[in-house]
């Protein structure tokens, strides 16, 4: 893996993970959070279950998307290059939402675990939440492999994990460690100052990750995992079970995200998911790597230009406000935690107000006094041509293009190649093997990963690590400032340099929103050198 020593962050969180403490982790994108957690889990002793002491699942990592799940699998293979397929299945397996191809027709496969259907579910039930998760009629290869061999570490996406737990296929009450990677995205708490209706609606419809964790903890309590301290002894700084059966202590929870805020930490503690957690934070509220150059291009019907750095409509008392505050904090030495949920909420609330202001000032024409701008979508030929031209001018070999609207990636890849000569691959191909298997054990590894230009949706950004990614292109306006952080953070990782080019349509309103977003992020936009 060409890694010689741990990062400062990894040095801080690895010891508490290995001693069994609950750990909450926050650091900049590309600082090695997920990779360091994987190393720590692979270093834990293997759990043994049953009277025959057969190997069981020791740790579970919940990740927000299947690309990140297969990336973890790829890392494990790179760390253990001589392991055969069976040995890798014993070490780490991935379960994600099954593909169209179904490889098994066994509906009674249960992994020798009791069915949840015979259990009484928790009082805060799941009515209304399960309808969005289809009940598969058959079990695919992932579950078949899991039934034959339990891994040391299981990596899962939320909906898939909850579906298997709810069906009674998978009982995780005996695991030692549960990791929630990108925890703020998995749980999605109500925003600050949310209405009572919004709060109640979220409580009625919790996310699959929350449902899965609730059931795992509930089943562990039912199995006697969460006893009183009277039956336990302190040993080596951690609480260990001391009864005759030698049962395990409570499940260790590890939660990580570059944008984890104080309300999320409070929620985890108030719901008793974590107890006296170790808080590891080396960001100091800086969430984007310093080696990234940021650009923003504005494409009109007949032109392409750099974003104007200031708007005539920006109130005088807001111009430069964030940068001035940042400077004063550095001088005073004070550090204030950034609540990115609150930043996102304020940015979105300002969207409607700025739009109304624009309509009043524009009076049916553009703010520059020119003819009204032509409207087109973010998948218009002019936008795609801008992406292709930007890549070719910089002679880009390794990049990722994120689309903030849910267009078909297959169609976009075809159009970019046929119409504009830019060969791209969908992001899933970065983790496929030579035979194209994405859900089997053979996946591309960091060592032999191919260079190329990948395209993805905004939702695919979290946690991905594509080695050597020099450029990130963001097409359209991100849904929130925090989303920009996760997309831009795919480059400039581990101290390397990188460029992020945001490409938006020229309609005035979007440019204002982009300027507002960059001010919120305290990002300095530089002119793109190929554009006047």
KESESE-274262 format. One line per 4 residues: number of its first residue (from 1); their letters; for each residue x, y, z of C-alpha. Coordinates in pm, 1 decimal. Example, Ala and Ser with C-alpha at 12.3 -4.5 7.8 and 13.67 -1.06 7.14 Angstrom:
2
1) AS) 1230.0 -450.0 780.0 | 1367.0 -106.0 714.0
This chain:
532
1) XXXX) 0.0 0.0 0.0 | 310.6 225.8 7.3 | 216.5 353.9 354.8 | 510.4 381.8 593.9
5) XXXX) 355.0 530.7 909.3 | 13.1 625.6 1045.4 | -127.7 975.0 1018.9 | -171.7 1181.6 1334.9
9) XXXX) -542.1 1101.7 1327.3 | -483.9 726.4 1295.5 | -230.8 735.9 1581.2 | -494.7 900.0 1799.6
13) XXXX) -791.9 672.3 1729.9 | -627.1 329.8 1689.3 | -541.9 269.4 2061.2 | -895.7 338.5 2191.0
17) XXXX) -1044.4 121.8 1914.6 | -819.2 -168.9 2012.9 | -903.7 -130.7 2383.0 | -1276.6 -143.7 2313.4
21) XXXX) -1377.0 216.7 2384.6 | -1650.0 390.5 2190.1 | -1483.4 634.9 1950.2 | -1613.4 939.5 1759.2
25) XXXX) -1384.5 1055.6 1478.1 | -1376.1 1374.7 1274.0 | -1105.9 1491.7 1034.9 | -1060.2 1636.9 688.4
29) XXXX) -1144.7 1433.1 381.1 | -850.8 1217.0 274.4 | -700.2 1192.1 623.0 | -727.2 812.3 639.7
33) XXXX) -1029.6 768.0 867.5 | -1186.5 467.5 694.6 | -857.9 294.9 608.3 | -728.2 335.1 964.4
37) XXXX) -1051.0 195.8 1109.6 | -1027.9 -106.6 878.2 | -669.3 -174.1 988.4 | -772.0 -159.6 1354.4
41) XXXX) -1064.3 -399.5 1302.2 | -851.4 -648.1 1108.8 | -608.7 -639.0 1402.8 | -872.6 -739.1 1658.0
45) XXXX) -881.8 -1100.5 1783.3 | -1130.9 -1319.7 1599.2 | -1458.8 -1380.8 1779.7 | -1552.8 -1744.8 1842.3
49) XXXX) -1910.9 -1866.4 1877.4 | -2097.9 -2180.8 1977.4 | -1983.1 -2486.0 2168.8 | -1744.4 -2578.4 1887.0
53) XXXX) -1582.9 -2229.5 1904.2 | -1621.9 -2170.7 1532.9 | -1524.0 -1830.1 1388.4 | -1797.6 -1566.5 1396.2
57) XXXX) -1844.7 -1207.5 1281.5 | -1634.4 -978.3 1500.9 | -1701.2 -637.1 1345.2 | -1956.9 -472.0 1114.5
61) XXXX) -1887.9 -157.5 908.8 | -2194.9 29.4 779.9 | -2114.3 252.7 480.8 | -2342.0 489.8 283.1
65) XXXX) -2291.4 345.3 -66.8 | -2183.0 25.4 -238.8 | -1878.7 190.3 -399.4 | -1728.3 254.0 -55.7
69) XXXX) -1814.6 -101.4 48.5 | -1624.1 -251.6 -244.8 | -1338.3 -10.8 -183.7 | -1294.7 -157.3 165.5
73) XXXX) -1291.0 -503.3 11.6 | -1027.9 -385.5 -235.6 | -810.4 -252.0 46.4 | -832.7 -582.5 232.7
77) XXXX) -714.6 -768.9 -76.3 | -422.5 -529.1 -119.9 | -321.3 -585.9 242.4 | -340.8 -965.6 197.9
81) XXXX) -221.1 -1024.4 -160.4 | -141.8 -1394.1 -110.9 | -485.3 -1482.9 31.6 | -705.1 -1704.9 -184.7
85) XXXX) -1079.1 -1654.2 -230.1 | -1178.2 -1871.9 66.2 | -933.0 -1697.8 297.4 | -1062.8 -1356.1 190.5
89) XXXX) -1420.2 -1468.3 256.0 | -1313.6 -1564.1 607.4 | -1149.9 -1224.0 654.6 | -1397.7 -976.0 499.8
93) XXXX) -1723.7 -988.4 305.9 | -1948.1 -724.0 152.8 | -2328.0 -719.7 142.3 | -2498.3 -451.1 -65.9
97) XXXX) -2835.9 -419.8 -234.1 | -2846.2 -720.1 -469.6 | -2810.2 -675.7 -842.5 | -3062.6 -793.6 -1100.6
101) XXXX) -2876.5 -1122.3 -1137.7 | -2998.0 -1363.5 -870.9 | -2774.7 -1662.0 -815.4 | -2967.3 -1866.4 -560.6
105) XXXX) -3327.8 -1969.5 -495.2 | -3299.1 -2060.1 -127.3 | -3560.7 -1867.1 69.7 | -3502.3 -2050.6 397.5
109) XXXX) -3133.3 -1967.7 435.6 | -3093.7 -1842.8 792.3 | -2723.8 -1864.7 885.9 | -2830.3 -2080.4 1182.6
113) XXXX) -2988.3 -1773.8 1343.7 | -3340.9 -1729.4 1490.0 | -3601.7 -1552.9 1277.9 | -3691.4 -1198.2 1373.0
117) XXXX) -4049.1 -1260.3 1265.6 | -4106.2 -1450.4 1591.3 | -3967.4 -1166.3 1798.9 | -4153.6 -867.7 1930.2
121) XXXX) -4006.6 -559.4 1768.1 | -3906.9 -255.4 1969.5 | -4181.5 -18.6 2085.4 | -4072.1 248.7 1838.9
125) XXXX) -4184.6 30.0 1556.1 | -4103.9 33.0 1189.7 | -4451.2 73.9 1045.5 | -4421.4 277.0 731.1
129) XXXX) -4045.6 226.5 713.6 | -4029.8 -124.7 574.4 | -4247.5 -59.0 272.0 | -3958.6 117.9 100.0
133) XXXX) -3739.2 -192.5 137.5 | -3851.2 -467.3 -99.6 | -3875.1 -820.9 34.9 | -3668.1 -1033.4 -204.6
137) XXXX) -3816.0 -1367.5 -305.9 | -3477.4 -1531.7 -337.6 | -3132.9 -1499.2 -185.4 | -2840.2 -1388.5 -398.9
141) XXXX) -2480.1 -1502.0 -395.9 | -2377.4 -1261.5 -120.5 | -2611.8 -1422.5 131.5 | -2520.7 -1770.7 10.1
145) XXXX) -2152.0 -1699.0 69.3 | -2230.4 -1546.6 409.1 | -2427.0 -1857.5 509.4 | -2134.7 -2083.9 416.8
149) XXXX) -1860.3 -1871.8 576.8 | -1893.3 -1602.4 841.8 | -1629.3 -1329.8 798.3 | -1414.9 -1160.1 1058.4
153) XXXX) -1535.2 -819.8 926.5 | -1867.9 -761.3 750.5 | -1916.5 -446.9 536.9 | -2275.7 -349.1 457.4
157) XXXX) -2489.7 -75.2 307.8 | -2779.5 35.4 533.5 | -3087.9 -81.4 340.8 | -2933.6 -420.5 267.4
161) XXXX) -2824.5 -470.5 628.7 | -3164.9 -380.0 769.9 | -3344.3 -597.9 514.1 | -3145.1 -905.9 617.2
165) XXXX) -3185.7 -833.3 988.9 | -3560.2 -773.3 956.8 | -3607.4 -1095.2 757.9 | -3426.5 -1289.4 1029.4
169) XXXX) -3145.1 -1391.7 795.6 | -2877.5 -1215.2 998.2 | -2838.6 -1191.5 1376.3 | -2560.6 -954.0 1485.2
173) XXXX) -2635.7 -943.4 1858.8 | -2300.2 -1104.6 1936.4 | -2065.0 -876.5 1741.1 | -1796.9 -682.8 1928.0
177) XXXX) -1767.9 -364.6 1715.9 | -2010.9 -166.5 1500.6 | -1875.2 112.6 1276.6 | -2094.0 388.9 1130.7
181) XXXX) -1890.9 549.6 853.9 | -2023.9 890.5 741.2 | -2256.8 875.9 1040.2 | -2428.0 1209.7 973.4
185) XXXX) -2535.1 1084.6 630.3 | -2649.7 746.2 765.6 | -2865.8 890.1 1044.7 | -2970.7 1230.8 903.2
189) XXXX) -3102.6 1409.5 1208.8 | -3364.7 1683.5 1173.8 | -3209.7 2020.8 1107.9 | -3176.8 2274.9 1382.1
193) XXXX) -3505.2 2464.2 1442.5 | -3697.6 2195.3 1253.0 | -4073.4 2212.8 1298.3 | -4250.6 1969.7 1529.1
197) XXXX) -4410.0 1808.7 1224.1 | -4067.8 1750.5 1064.4 | -3934.2 1599.1 1386.4 | -4234.6 1369.2 1426.3
201) XXXX) -4216.6 1264.3 1060.9 | -3849.8 1171.9 1097.3 | -3924.4 973.2 1415.9 | -4196.3 781.7 1230.1
205) XXXX) -3967.2 708.0 936.9 | -3612.9 647.0 1064.9 | -3340.0 562.1 815.9 | -3242.7 195.9 757.4
209) XXXX) -2909.7 246.4 936.9 | -3088.7 361.3 1251.6 | -3333.5 71.5 1233.7 | -3047.0 -176.0 1198.2
213) XXXX) -2847.0 -33.6 1489.7 | -3155.5 -25.3 1713.1 | -3226.6 -391.7 1644.7 | -2863.2 -495.8 1689.9
217) XXXX) -2848.7 -321.8 2029.4 | -3194.3 -450.5 2130.1 | -3104.0 -809.0 2045.6 | -2772.3 -772.9 2230.2
221) XXXX) -2959.8 -650.9 2538.7 | -3197.5 -944.8 2509.3 | -2894.2 -1173.5 2502.0 | -2763.1 -1020.3 2825.8
225) XXXX) -2488.2 -815.2 2667.3 | -2581.7 -491.3 2848.2 | -2570.1 -593.9 3214.5 | -2496.9 -373.9 3516.3
229) XXXX) -2147.3 -282.1 3625.6 | -2196.0 -497.2 3938.8 | -2111.4 -803.5 3729.5 | -1814.1 -644.6 3557.1
233) XXXX) -1461.9 -549.5 3646.5 | -1243.8 -269.8 3518.3 | -943.3 -405.4 3335.6 | -691.4 -215.2 3125.6
237) XXXX) -912.8 91.8 3118.0 | -1211.2 -93.5 2965.2 | -1511.1 -273.6 3109.4 | -1484.6 -649.8 3078.0
241) XXXX) -1743.3 -920.7 3160.8 | -1644.3 -1138.3 3456.9 | -1929.5 -1390.5 3480.6 | -1883.0 -1763.8 3444.0
245) XXXX) -2013.5 -1776.4 3088.4 | -1751.2 -1523.4 2981.6 | -2012.0 -1333.4 2779.6 | -1911.7 -1029.7 2580.6
249) XXXX) -1941.6 -673.6 2703.8 | -2163.6 -414.0 2531.3 | -2111.0 -349.6 2161.2 | -1836.2 -99.3 2083.9
253) XXXX) -1958.7 184.1 1857.5 | -1724.9 377.4 1625.4 | -1871.2 671.6 1432.5 | -1679.6 884.3 1181.1
257) XXXX) -1741.0 1172.4 942.0 | -1561.1 1481.8 816.9 | -1872.7 1685.1 899.1 | -1989.0 1531.4 1228.3
261) XXXX) -2135.5 1808.7 1443.8 | -2216.6 1857.3 1811.4 | -2589.6 1767.0 1779.3 | -2495.0 1431.8 1623.6
265) XXXX) -2254.7 1354.9 1907.3 | -2522.2 1451.1 2163.0 | -2779.9 1233.2 1985.1 | -2548.9 929.2 1989.0
269) XXXX) -2488.8 968.6 2363.3 | -2849.3 1052.2 2458.9 | -2972.3 739.8 2276.6 | -2713.5 531.2 2464.7
273) XXXX) -2544.4 419.5 2147.0 | -2212.3 537.0 2288.2 | -2092.6 570.6 2646.7 | -1806.0 796.7 2752.5
277) XXXX) -1671.8 801.9 2394.5 | -1321.1 906.0 2294.6 | -1355.8 1222.2 2080.5 | -1080.1 1235.6 1818.5
281) XXXX) -1076.6 1556.1 1614.0 | -774.5 1702.5 1438.6 | -968.0 1918.0 1191.3 | -997.0 2233.8 1403.1
285) XXXX) -1299.6 2306.5 1180.4 | -1089.4 2281.1 861.2 | -1258.5 2013.3 650.9 | -1100.2 2055.2 304.4
289) XXXX) -734.2 1975.4 233.6 | -517.9 2282.9 188.5 | -358.5 2159.5 -135.5 | -675.4 2203.4 -345.9
293) XXXX) -723.4 2481.0 -600.2 | -1088.5 2577.8 -649.6 | -1232.2 2713.5 -976.6 | -1584.0 2790.9 -1097.3
297) XXXX) -1682.9 2815.8 -1463.4 | -2008.1 2971.7 -1584.4 | -2138.7 2843.1 -1918.0 | -2392.8 3041.0 -2117.4
301) XXXX) -2564.8 2986.0 -2449.3 | -2267.6 3119.6 -2646.6 | -1992.7 3173.0 -2389.6 | -1785.0 3031.4 -2106.2
305) XXXX) -1624.1 3244.5 -1837.2 | -1488.9 3242.0 -1485.0 | -1733.9 3312.6 -1207.0 | -1743.0 3678.0 -1106.9
309) XXXX) -1600.9 3700.0 -757.9 | -1849.6 3959.5 -638.0 | -2213.9 4031.1 -707.8 | -2363.7 4379.2 -724.9
313) XXXX) -2649.3 4250.6 -510.7 | -2426.5 4126.4 -227.6 | -2500.0 4345.0 76.0 | -2195.5 4553.8 163.6
317) XXXX) -2181.3 4418.5 518.4 | -2157.7 4056.7 391.5 | -1871.2 4103.7 147.9 | -1561.0 3939.8 286.8
321) XXXX) -1730.1 3876.5 622.2 | -1635.4 3510.2 649.9 | -1273.9 3564.7 556.2 | -1241.2 3852.7 805.1
325) XXXX) -1385.3 3638.4 1082.9 | -1149.6 3356.7 990.0 | -850.7 3590.3 1008.7 | -955.2 3727.0 1347.3
329) XXXX) -992.4 3374.9 1484.4 | -642.3 3284.5 1372.3 | -501.9 3597.1 1534.8 | -683.6 3539.5 1862.3
333) XXXX) -608.0 3168.8 1861.1 | -974.1 3086.1 1919.0 | -1127.6 2790.0 1741.8 | -1501.8 2756.7 1698.2
337) XXXX) -1662.7 2430.7 1590.3 | -1851.5 2456.0 1261.5 | -2199.7 2304.8 1259.8 | -2236.0 2198.9 896.0
341) XXXX) -2601.5 2105.0 936.3 | -2667.0 2460.9 1046.5 | -2453.6 2599.2 761.5 | -2648.4 2390.1 509.3
345) XXXX) -2982.4 2497.7 657.0 | -2894.3 2866.8 645.6 | -2766.8 2837.2 288.7 | -3085.4 2665.2 172.5
349) XXXX) -3307.3 2912.7 355.9 | -3128.0 3199.9 183.7 | -3197.9 3037.4 -154.6 | -3565.8 3135.9 -161.4
353) XXXX) -3496.3 3489.0 -40.4 | -3225.0 3551.2 -299.3 | -3449.6 3415.4 -574.4 | -3728.4 3658.0 -480.9
357) XXXX) -3477.8 3941.7 -467.2 | -3349.3 3851.9 -812.1 | -3697.0 3850.7 -963.7 | -3774.8 4193.8 -820.9
361) XXXX) -3450.4 4345.4 -946.7 | -3442.7 4171.0 -1284.2 | -3791.8 4275.1 -1393.8 | -3799.8 4006.0 -1662.6
365) XXXX) -3446.1 4070.1 -1793.0 | -3103.5 3959.6 -1678.0 | -2931.6 4166.9 -1411.5 | -2662.8 4278.3 -1652.7
369) XXXX) -2916.1 4456.2 -1871.3 | -2867.4 4206.4 -2150.5 | -3130.6 3989.4 -2313.8 | -3289.0 3727.4 -2093.1
373) XXXX) -3059.3 3425.8 -2059.9 | -3141.3 3105.1 -2241.8 | -3247.9 2824.2 -2012.2 | -3102.6 2473.8 -2045.6
377) XXXX) -3028.3 2174.8 -1823.3 | -2704.0 2051.2 -1669.4 | -2688.3 1765.2 -1922.1 | -2701.4 2006.3 -2218.0
381) XXXX) -2439.4 1963.8 -2491.1 | -2283.1 2296.4 -2393.5 | -2221.5 2174.8 -2039.1 | -2081.4 1837.6 -2150.0
385) XXXX) -1859.1 2009.6 -2404.7 | -1728.9 2233.3 -2125.1 | -1644.0 1927.0 -1914.1 | -1468.2 1752.3 -2202.6
389) XXXX) -1275.4 2065.4 -2303.1 | -1160.3 2133.1 -1946.2 | -1030.6 1775.2 -1915.4 | -849.3 1788.8 -2248.7
393) XXXX) -689.2 2130.7 -2189.4 | -537.2 2011.0 -1862.7 | -448.8 1671.0 -2016.4 | -625.8 1499.1 -1729.6
397) XXXX) -558.6 1127.0 -1684.0 | -722.4 1059.0 -1348.1 | -1035.6 1253.9 -1254.0 | -1392.4 1220.8 -1133.3
401) XXXX) -1689.5 1414.2 -1272.1 | -1979.7 1450.8 -1027.7 | -2327.1 1537.6 -1157.2 | -2550.0 1708.4 -900.3
405) XXXX) -2866.9 1602.6 -1085.5 | -2974.1 1240.0 -1121.7 | -2919.0 1193.1 -1492.9 | -2845.1 848.1 -1634.4
409) XXXX) -2470.5 794.5 -1601.3 | -2477.9 543.2 -1885.7 | -2629.3 797.3 -2123.8 | -2384.4 1066.9 -2013.4
413) XXXX) -2087.1 834.3 -2065.0 | -2205.2 752.0 -2418.1 | -2261.2 1116.4 -2511.3 | -1925.2 1230.4 -2371.5
417) XXXX) -1745.4 960.1 -2571.3 | -1939.6 979.3 -2900.0 | -2003.6 1352.4 -2921.3 | -1701.4 1500.4 -2747.4
421) XXXX) -1428.5 1234.9 -2758.8 | -1392.7 1200.1 -2381.0 | -1370.5 838.1 -2269.1 | -1521.9 802.0 -1921.6
425) XXXX) -1626.6 515.3 -1697.2 | -1900.9 493.3 -1438.6 | -1765.1 506.6 -1084.4 | -1862.6 143.7 -1017.1
429) XXXX) -1601.8 26.2 -1269.1 | -1324.2 153.8 -1040.8 | -1400.4 -141.8 -813.2 | -1471.3 -414.7 -1067.4
433) XXXX) -1237.4 -697.1 -1147.0 | -1100.6 -813.1 -1478.1 | -1413.2 -1015.3 -1544.4 | -1645.1 -727.2 -1458.9
437) XXXX) -1762.6 -889.4 -1135.2 | -1860.1 -618.7 -893.4 | -2033.1 -826.9 -630.5 | -1793.2 -1119.9 -626.9
441) XXXX) -1462.3 -1142.5 -444.3 | -1248.9 -1028.4 -736.4 | -1228.4 -650.7 -739.6 | -972.9 -397.0 -853.3
445) XXXX) -711.6 -314.9 -591.9 | -525.9 2.5 -509.7 | -207.3 -153.4 -640.5 | -336.2 -226.0 -990.3
449) XXXX) -618.6 28.0 -1017.3 | -653.5 175.0 -1363.4 | -619.1 543.0 -1430.7 | -916.6 701.2 -1595.0
453) XXXX) -1192.3 958.2 -1582.9 | -1493.6 845.7 -1383.5 | -1844.3 988.3 -1366.0 | -2069.0 965.1 -1063.0
457) XXXX) -2365.9 1121.0 -890.5 | -2331.8 1362.7 -601.4 | -2452.3 1090.4 -363.9 | -2156.7 863.3 -453.0
461) XXXX) -1893.4 1102.8 -318.4 | -1876.4 1016.9 49.4 | -1574.0 821.2 161.8 | -1440.8 719.4 -179.8
465) XXXX) -1065.2 705.2 -225.5 | -939.5 691.8 -584.8 | -559.3 694.8 -571.6 | -391.5 971.3 -766.9
469) XXXX) -710.2 1160.6 -848.9 | -579.9 1495.6 -971.4 | -904.8 1667.8 -1070.8 | -1265.8 1679.0 -957.8
473) XXXX) -1533.1 1834.4 -1180.5 | -1867.4 1924.7 -1022.5 | -2147.2 1977.3 -1276.4 | -2431.5 2185.1 -1137.9
477) XXXX) -2480.6 2343.4 -798.2 | -2428.8 2104.7 -505.3 | -2730.8 2040.3 -285.0 | -2551.5 2190.5 16.6
481) XXXX) -2209.9 2330.5 117.3 | -2130.8 2008.5 305.5 | -2196.6 1812.9 -15.0 | -1933.4 2024.2 -192.4
485) XXXX) -1689.4 1927.1 83.2 | -1738.4 1556.4 20.3 | -1709.9 1586.6 -358.7 | -1410.5 1821.2 -357.3
489) XXXX) -1239.7 1607.6 -94.3 | -1189.3 1320.7 -340.8 | -871.9 1500.7 -456.6 | -588.1 1661.5 -263.1
493) XXXX) -580.2 1364.9 -26.8 | -298.6 1275.2 212.1 | -109.0 1597.8 147.2 | -124.0 1584.8 -234.6
497) XXXX) -228.3 1865.4 -469.8 | -556.4 1873.3 -656.8 | -796.7 2089.1 -855.6 | -1173.4 2122.6 -824.1
501) XXXX) -1367.5 2282.7 -1111.0 | -1734.9 2361.1 -1054.9 | -1935.2 2411.3 -1376.6 | -2268.6 2590.2 -1357.8
505) XXXX) -2517.3 2739.9 -1604.1 | -2521.8 3114.7 -1661.6 | -2855.5 3230.1 -1526.1 | -2753.5 3478.0 -1257.9
509) XXXX) -2931.5 3302.7 -973.9 | -2703.6 2998.0 -980.1 | -2394.4 3215.8 -983.0 | -2520.8 3403.5 -677.1
513) XXXX) -2587.6 3074.3 -498.5 | -2239.0 2947.9 -588.6 | -2079.7 3264.6 -452.3 | -2281.8 3225.2 -132.5
517) XXXX) -2170.7 2861.7 -100.9 | -1802.4 2944.7 -143.5 | -1831.6 3223.9 115.4 | -1992.4 2976.8 356.1
521) XXXX) -1703.2 2735.2 300.5 | -1442.0 3011.7 316.8 | -1309.4 2883.7 -16.2 | -1099.8 3117.6 -229.7
525) XXXX) -1197.8 3081.7 -596.9 | -913.4 3120.4 -847.1 | -950.9 3189.6 -1220.7 | -931.3 2882.7 -1443.4
529) XXXX) -619.5 2950.6 -1647.1 | -764.5 2837.9 -1981.9 | -1055.3 3082.1 -1965.9 | -1032.5 3460.2 -1992.6
